């Protein structure tokens, strides 16, 4: 189990970096076609667009890859959410720990 968890982290990092590299090359090609890296597309320069896409990618991965969402989904699906919420332990704290 410990090996699988380490491999999951490595896979997540590699996938994220590959997605970021592909986004950079995609937007590079789009801006080159639009007139160069100094051009603006809907008010965004190339560097602003890369910054925006990086923030969106990181925050999206951070939100969707969190195991606390899986715990919440499983508790709702199994019907254990009501029992978990009535316990004296913070549900959010339990999910995050």
N, C-alpha and C positions, 0 to 999 in steps of 0.2 A: 504494500500500500504506500509506503514511504517513497519508493521509486516512482510509482505512478504519479504521485503528487508533484515531485520534482520535474518529471517529464511534462506534466500539464503546464507548469510555470514556464518552462523553456519553450514549449510549443506556443503558448500565448504570446510570449515576447517576440518570437520569430514571426508569427503571423501578424502581429501589430506593426513590426518594423517593415515587413514586406508590403503591407497595405499602405503604410506611409510613403515608402519609396515609390510605389505605383501611383499614388496620388500626386506626388511631386512631379513625376515624369508626365502624367496626364495633363496637369495644369501648365507645365512648361510648354507642351505641344500646343495647347489651346491658346496661350498667350503669344507664342511665336507666330501662330497663324493669324492672330488678331492684330499684329503689327509690332511685335517685340515685347520684351519684358517691361518696358516703360508704359505700355498701353494700359488702358483701364477697361474693365468689363463690368458694367453696372456699378461703377464707382469704386471698384476694388483694383488695386495694383496687384502684381504677381506676389510680392512679399506679404501683403495683407491677406491675400487668398490662401497662401500656404500656412500662414499663422492661424487663420480661421479654420482651415481644414484639419490642422494638427490638433487644435483645441477640441473640435467636434469629435475627431477620432478617439482621442484619449478619454474624454468625458463619456462618450458612448460606450467604449469598452469597459471603463470603470463601473458604469451603472449596470450594464447588461451582464458582465462577468462576475458580479458579486454573488457569493454563495448565499448571502442572506435572502436574496430574492427567491432562490431555490427552496430554502427552508420555509419561507412564508407560503410559497405555492404548495409545497407538500403538506403543510399544516392545514391549509384551507381545503385541499383536495381530500385529505384523510379525515377531516372534521375535528381536528385537535386544536384548532385556533381558539375556540371558546375556553377550553381547559387551560391553555397556555396563557390567555389574557387574564384569567382569574387568579393565577398564582401570584404570590407576593414578590416574585422576581421580575425585574423589568424585561419585557419581551424584546424590546430593541437591544438592550444590553446583552441578552442571551444570544440573539441572532448575530450580533457583531463579534461576540467573543467566540 
